[in-house]
Amino acid sequence: MAELVVLPKLGLTMTEGTVSNWRKAKGDRVEQGDILFDVETDKISNEIEAKTSGVLREILVEEGTVEVFHPLAIIADASEDISALLPAGAAGQPAGGELPSSTAGASGLDASGEEREAAQDGPAAHGGRIKASPLARRTAKERGVELSAVKGTGPKGRITDADVRRYAESGKDGSPKVRISPAAAKEAAALGINPADIHKDGRIMKEDVRSWAAGGEALSEIAGQPSAALSGAGISRSAAAIRNADTEEQAASRVPMSAMRRVIAKRMRESVDISPSVTYNMRLDTSALAALRRQLQDSRKITYTDLLVAIAAKALLEHPLLNCSIEGNDLVIHKAVHIGVAVGLEGGLVVPVVRNAHLKGLGEISDEVRSLAEGARNNTLTPADMTGGTFTITNLGMYGMESFSPIINQPEVAILGVSAIVDTPVTVNGEVVVKPLMNLSLTADHRAVDGAVAAQFMQRIKAYAENPALLLL
């Protein structure tokens, strides 16, 4: 029996996901349990398995961001009739070519096929309440699209995000068109460039996109100009000059960011823009923590990260302004302490969350941190494992870093950076002794946390770390 493959809902808060990589091609034989495709959310990447066996007859979404339960593919027997499962207008959807300038950004590009006009869409409703998904409404607002003019292809005529994007890209919103080749459209999508920003008479080609990425002009508009003439042409002379001077063996490679990398880049930029942050540094003596680890080593392996999660959970209860988030003009002070622990991966960084850390013993925290880290490395975390954090700890000590300034994980207001332990000579009672010192760096959002509050929190962390018996009180 034919099956319509949809984007699964992988967590309670998940509303959309990005189809990033199909493991099977159209026409391939698929067995139940085979990996069909990868889905990336703003937190993690998941491998999606086939729920049935058959032939992958159609791939409805090659790649891109869609809302949950959106149709992605059809699996059926080779001779089975699947026409009833094909979304309305699926066969006539545009696959590239002319894009409206106001909406031709990377998220709306489809780079395959030839240039042609999009299929005509009729109005979604003639009076009454318009049925549209929340994501479709948001996209319509962002792109200036009247929902009443969009034809919905979802259940009972509901307007989906794809419907809004398709309508906007058809040019019916009155936007001037941008002529772009399929290869150039794909390159623009990979580089996050809006083709409408590349002002060129005629069709935009791949080399125009690359030139714009380097310096801001279409290559064919300035080709043949002497170097002096280019100095005022808006070109980044340094990048262009370096590439032009390279030999064939030295030629630079251009690697598009993965979906995870793009999300990290977007979130870090947003955090820097949103939070007026200050980083506070403090050194602490780890002698007592090292002794505690030795005492416990026969029963379990406790890491410094485990210890600092337990210490931070205790300190956050005493300094709740560090355990809050900002919503508009309000501080949302959380009663529960959910601590995110950053885990570095080959493709980026994820932050799984130890929930209710303030209610857990050191052994429970250690087990959970280890389990979450393994899940991150094995790509088995769920969106629920990655959301709801109220404070984050990131440890670069294993790489020998002695100090760094971490960036706040929004919408939290603080993050604790942990550096390497370094044997350092210090003066004690007038004598020089060597102690194992660790530097901690607290980055805090000054909108919520003043310097004195941050300093008091760090003092409490230091007190617990240098006298861990206080954790028992």
Buried (B, 14 or more C-beta within 10 A) or exposed (E): EBBBBBBBBBBEEBBBBBBBBBBBEEEBEBEEEBBBBBBBBBBBBBEBBBEBBBBBBBBBBBBBBBBBBBBBBBBBEEEBEBEEBBBBBBEEBBBBBBBBBBBBBBBBBBBEEEBEEBBEBEEBBEEEEBBBBEBBBBBBEEBEBEBBBBBBBBEEBBBBBBBBBBBBBBBBBEBEBBBBBBBBBBBBBBBBBBBBEBEBEEBBBBBBBBBBBBBBBBBBBBEEEEEEEBEEEEBEEEEBEEEEEEEEEEEEEEEEBBBBBBBBEEBBEEBEEBBEBBBBBBBBBBEBBBEBBEEBEEEEEBBBBBBBBBBBBBBBEEBBBBBBBBEEEEBBEBEBBBBBBBBBEEBBBBBBBBBEBBEBEBBBBBBBBBBBBEBBBEBEBBBBBBBBBBBBBBBBBEEEBBBBBBBBBBBBBBBBBBBBBBEBEEEEEEEEEEBBBBBBBBBBBEBBBEEEBBBBBBEBBBBBBBEBEEBEE
